[in-house]
Amino acid sequence: MASIFSRIVAGEIPSYKCAENDRFYAFLDINPLVKGHTLVIPKREVDYIFDLTDEELAEMQVFAKHVALAIQKAFPCIKVGQAVLGLEVPHAHIHLIPMQSEKDMLFTNPKLSLSKEEFQATAKAILDNYNTNK
């Protein structure tokens, strides 16, 4: 059975798209730590990020970099942090999190509760900046 992320890529489950190319997809985390918290995934289903080929891993990082730059323009922050955990969903993914302090990266922090409109506006802001930078 396909992972929830593969089903998102296939369009079976809706998501708030922030960026996309032929190999990778970025969308908002539905339980964000901060506004702009984005997930970057390969479209090819791979459970563990280090099971990606060297080329895929390098391309995923470059894609994530462009998404992070778009996040930083949309949501001014000191830096965009990157985390790879990978236990909760069996599909490789990178968390990109706008940071004002390192505490913003603590996954034990309470999650934000955003409205559909806030999610849509957040995704649009990132996508618009991503498309401008390509």
C-alpha positions in Angstrom: 0.0 0.0 0.0 1.3 3.5 -0.9 2.3 5.8 1.9 0.2 8.9 2.7 2.9 11.0 1.0 2.7 8.9 -2.2 -1.1 9.4 -2.2 -0.6 13.1 -1.8 1.8 13.2 -4.8 -0.8 11.1 -6.8 -3.5 13.7 -5.9 -5.6 11.2 -4.0 -5.2 13.2 -0.8 -5.3 17.0 -0.9 -2.3 19.1 0.2 -1.1 22.7 0.3 1.5 22.7 -2.5 4.5 25.0 -2.0 6.7 23.8 -4.9 7.1 21.0 -7.3 9.3 19.7 -10.1 9.4 16.4 -11.9 11.1 14.5 -9.0 10.2 16.3 -5.8 7.2 17.8 -4.1 6.9 20.3 -1.3 3.8 20.9 0.8 2.8 22.4 4.1 3.0 20.2 7.2 -0.7 19.8 8.3 0.5 20.0 12.0 3.1 22.8 11.8 5.4 23.9 14.4 5.4 27.5 13.0 3.7 29.1 10.0 5.6 28.1 6.9 6.6 24.6 8.1 7.0 22.7 4.9 7.8 19.1 4.0 9.9 18.2 1.0 9.6 14.7 -0.4 10.8 12.7 -3.4 8.0 11.6 -5.7 9.5 8.2 -5.8 8.5 6.3 -2.6 11.5 5.6 -0.5 11.2 4.9 3.2 14.7 6.1 4.4 16.3 9.2 3.1 19.7 7.5 2.9 18.2 4.8 0.6 17.9 7.5 -2.1 20.6 7.4 -4.7 23.5 9.9 -4.3 22.1 11.8 -7.2 18.5 11.9 -5.8 19.8 13.0 -2.4 21.8 15.8 -3.9 18.9 16.9 -6.1 16.5 16.8 -3.2 18.8 19.0 -1.1 19.1 21.5 -4.0 15.3 21.5 -4.4 14.9 22.0 -0.6 17.3 24.9 -0.8 15.1 26.7 -3.3 12.0 26.0 -1.2 13.8 27.3 1.9 14.7 30.5 0.1 11.1 30.9 -0.9 10.0 30.3 2.7 12.4 32.8 4.0 11.1 35.5 1.6 7.5 34.7 2.4 8.1 34.5 6.2 11.0 36.6 7.2 13.1 34.6 9.7 16.7 34.3 10.9 17.2 31.0 9.1 15.1 28.1 7.8 16.0 25.0 9.8 16.1 21.5 8.3 15.3 18.3 10.1 15.1 14.7 8.9 13.3 12.4 11.4 11.4 9.9 9.2 9.8 7.6 11.8 6.3 8.8 11.6 5.7 8.3 7.8 7.5 5.6 5.8 8.5 8.0 3.0 11.7 10.0 3.0 11.1 13.7 3.9 12.8 16.9 5.0 11.1 19.3 7.3 11.9 23.0 6.5 11.0 25.3 9.4 11.3 29.1 9.6 13.3 29.9 12.7 13.4 32.9 15.0 15.3 30.8 17.5 16.5 27.2 17.8 13.4 26.5 20.0 11.3 26.7 16.8 12.8 23.3 15.8 11.6 21.4 18.9 9.1 18.8 17.7 7.8 18.6 21.3 6.4 22.1 21.0 2.7 22.5 20.6 1.5 22.5 17.0 -0.2 25.4 15.4 -3.9 25.2 14.5 -4.4 27.1 11.2 -7.6 27.6 9.3 -8.0 26.3 5.7 -7.6 30.0 4.5 -4.4 30.4 6.5 -3.0 27.2 5.0 -3.9 28.4 1.5 -2.4 31.8 2.0 0.8 30.3 3.5 1.2 27.8 0.6 0.5 30.5 -2.0 3.1 32.9 -0.5 5.8 30.2 -0.6 4.8 29.0 -4.1 4.8 32.5 -5.5 8.3 33.1 -4.1 9.5 29.7 -5.3 8.2 30.4 -8.9 9.8 33.9 -8.8 13.2 32.4 -8.0 13.3 29.6 -10.6 
